[in-house]
């Protein structure tokens, strides 16, 4: 959790006592916030406080010690949430072409205690949480501001309470503006777009897995598994996967997607009397079909409208579609060629597969 803890002390030394009346509400005075947001606008201000009672417990201005020994509840004029919302709307620029930001008021507390010498000490705590408005009541958390202030005032004066509160609130708005400016270029939550960079995964030196390459066809040496009791002459088990790595550059998610079209040698087997070029070609075509599925996986991603909010879902869906398509195509290939025993059908599939692999 990201926090900003701002602690300052405002000392107001007792002077001549004022005949000011005891206040029944705190009126926030308009003050233009010294920022012009370039990355966000305040879309909403919501109340997330667990205690939504009056924000302040103040020492009364009465001069008798008995009266000053107790505090009385005071709230912002119109209520804490409406007052803060109005202050923000009146005093911070709003450009709706920018990112919509939601401010959650999590805590507002002003507590006073009577000190010796006709002095009152006040302690303020303000907690604001900031998040992006994702729509449908979905808020993506970004940061949290915790502002604290301590002030001393004359028991007969209350005019300094509001400026202290206003100062803490303004500092919270300055904080989120600074945070957004610092994070906009590199924070994935604030990214404005997505760019995909595809690569075909390779591994050197080669281990058990063969990663597809037109320059690296299958050989009989790759068939390293023990031969099971099977009616077939040979079998391979190609598969499809990907590695994903994301970075944010100038507000854009650069997504490096390494597509894995691979085949484990330890799962491939062939009977000794069947190791000829015709059967090896049939098995190679199974590997080629996995490569075709990998190409279609990339095409599905390219056809999707990727945004920072949905790119993972689109990639996952495209992968599952491509994997199912690969499995169905492998089955169709074996069914129509009768596992390679139908020479005429095998030739048709050879041409079909070679053409699609070449076109990728």
Buried (B, 14 or more C-beta within 10 A) or exposed (E): EEEBEBEBEBEBEBEEEEEEEBBEEBEBEEBEBEBEBEBBBBBEBBBBBEEBEBBBBBBBBEEEEEBBEEBBEBBBBBBBBEBBBBBBEEBBEEEEEBBBBBBBBBBBBBBBEBEEEBBBBBEBBBBBBBBBBEEEEEBEBBBBBBBBBBBBBBBBBBEBBBBBBBBBBBBBBBBBBEBBBEBBBEBEBBBBEBEBEBEBBEEEEEEEBBBBEEEEBBEBEBBBBEBEEEEBBBBBBBBBBBEBEBEBEEBBBBBBBBBBBBBBBBBBBBEEEBEEEEBBBBBBBBBBBBBBBBBBBBEBBEEBEBBBBEBBEBBEBBBEBBBEBBBEBBEEBBEEBEBBEEEEBBEEBBEBBEEBBEEE
